[in-house]
Amino acid sequence: MAAASPEESIMSKEKEANINVYVRIRPLSREEIIAGDKCAVTALKDGKTAQVVEEGGGYKLTTRTFKFDGCLGPTADQDQVMERLKVVKMLDSVLEGYSSTIMACGQTGSGKTYTMSGRDEGVHKGNNLGKMERKEDGLIARSVSYLFESINKRTSNSDQEKIYTMRASYYEVYNEQVNDLLRLDAPPRDVKWSSKDGFYVDNLLLVDCETLDDVFAVLEEGSRNRKVGSHEMNKDSSRSHCIMTLHVDSNFWIGDCAPITRYGRMLFVDLAGSERLKKSKSSGEMLRETGNINRSLFTLGKVISALSEGKRGDGMVPYRESLLTKLMMESLGGNSLALMIACVSPSSSALDETLSTLHYGTCAKHIINAPSVNMDARDKVVLELELEIVRLKKENSLLRSKLGLADEEEIATTVTIPPYCASAKRNKSPRKTSTESNCKTSGLAKADLGNPSLEKQLKGLEKLFAKDGNFYQDSSYQSVNLPRTDRSLMEDFERHTNRSIPSVHTSGAFSDTTWSNVDYERAERAKSEELWINSMRNSINNNGLLGVYRGLGGSKCKGQQHISRKNRISVDHLSARTRKAQSPCKYGVRGDDDFQGSITVNENAFQRLLNLSTPVGDKDDDFYQY
Ligand SMILES: Nc1ncnc2c1ncn2[C@@H]1O[C@H](COP(=O)(O)OP(=O)(O)OP(=O)(O)O)[C@@H](O)[C@H]1O
């Protein structure tokens, strides 16, 4: 099966998808080791299961296992996290116009910020020469690098013109208000709702990012400004939920239409950690923060739980109970691809929180999202129609090839219908002249050379002609504007043979000599079309005439044959429409009404026509004799 185009793959991806949940177990911290904590959580070899060993009363041990899409142990480094979590797949989707969300949850000090941002608020230190610690880069820095690389590849390797633009925003939800981390002087931002975007933060600063460094600058600024506090469990504890969003718009062009825009979005959500006041010993302002953090996480838990039970929509799921859940609506049960990283400490002393996080993750696994490309309704319709056209063209071409017909596209691009190709009722109305031949045939020569089946081309031509209303309606026909001498020659010829030349299209190569070289006398004497054709062929060879293919009718006549059986196809259809009131015809003699028209082809095609294997002039042939 042929590979689907990016546009096709977009549409085909529009199906429901579960939230992917991974667990990351960090190493025991120095403090935990000093405190003599044991390692109670391990990642099993299957790479998916987290095993928790709980000490009961006495020597009783309880082992519990939790299975996820993946489970990474304390030795997994940042590289492996990026790879095992298949982040690249999500980023590719963003470039195709999807929303993707990566969220890190877990108790305080469990490694959420380390996973998302790396060590020391791990913004990649690309700007600070000498401080490059790429190994420690978190998912955000790695993702941004990948996006830029991928955009470069996509724009330079693609035939299709595409333009990507990236903008970044960074905000935090702190004490039930939204702060723009890129504009500390600004008052808290409002969260609004629109039918198109759902809940969104109003008036957020979106920074245009043309380079990697632009995004890193945003990350540094945001990380510096987020609320951090110090407590017993984490000296750099995030006191807010932070959401960094990359808006990746892609414009691409189909045909001559206005560009189609897709609005990809990548959300990195670093949730504040839940904490037990008894352990964190928070007090004062921090106590209030803790209350708000725990409250919003509790609401998040309710939302996750409702969604995992199959409840859907704003009414059934308590999104509106906190700012965080409002802003996560698209990521949880919405149209975003989503990945949750449940971060846990392996310490036996943190077991309650770890179990709570693992339950959280287990619930989240059941949430089903319906990812879809973000684009304007008009663009969606245009794209759908374009895809439909592509599909129909493929189907048409398959059917045509099965029927042995020419590829319509090939013909359409190579031939235009000459307006003077009219049905001929010759001698009944004066021949009209047109000033210029506008029959384009050069493309046909190419097609003809490459494609041995002239029959196919003629069939296609005939179809094109059939579409031209004039062909049937015009009772006269037009010829090209020949010089007077030529015309008189032609008239001579017509008088002499009692036949008209129904339609002759010429190119610049046509000249007086061309016609004077045609041996009419000989053709008439020969009473054989074959000989006439030969004389024409000589003429063509000698003089470079583009060529004439005469459409000879006779489908309703007994013993019908034309120049050959093969090219008859191109004529029959026409004749059925144009020859209603014809007189009966006899072999070798044809009434005027029998003429069906002509198709001009270039020299190559014409010569090919003359060389068709089926012999001309069969006994039963019903042809013109010039
Ligand atoms: N996988 C890991 N490998 C090495 N060190 C880690 C790992 N995960 C976390 N750490 C270290 O543990 C400490 C706490 O991690 P971090 O600040 O990321 O926790 P957190 O979950 O974001 O906490 P909070 O919710 O309080 O902000 C940090 O010093 C961090 O460097």
The ligand as a Gaussian input file, in Angstrom:
#p B3LYP/6-31G(d) Opt

LIG

0 1
 N       15.747000      10.786000      38.350000
 C       16.481000      11.574000      39.119000
 N       17.819000      11.414000      39.144000
 C       18.571000      12.192000      39.907000
 N       18.111000      13.159000      40.698000
 C       16.785000      13.365000      40.739000
 C       15.910000      12.593000      39.940000
 N       14.651000      13.027000      40.163000
 C       14.757000      14.018000      41.047000
 N       16.015000      14.228000      41.388000
 C       16.500000      15.225000      42.353000
 O       15.566000      15.230000      43.434000
 C       15.319000      16.537000      43.882000
 C       13.806000      16.849000      43.855000
 O       13.395000      16.797000      42.530000
 P       12.371000      17.826000      41.903000
 O       12.626000      19.203000      42.353000
 O       12.368000      17.575000      40.468000
 O       11.029000      17.341000      42.563000
 P        9.575000      17.855000      42.306000
 O        8.726000      16.678000      42.182000
 O        9.550000      18.818000      41.210000
 O        9.250000      18.577000      43.684000
 P        8.192000      19.775000      43.994000
 O        6.856000      19.260000      43.708000
 O        8.396000      20.051000      45.425000
 O        8.599000      20.885000      43.138000
 C       16.123000      17.441000      43.014000
 O       17.318000      17.780000      43.642000
 C       16.401000      16.632000      41.802000
 O       17.618000      17.018000      41.198000

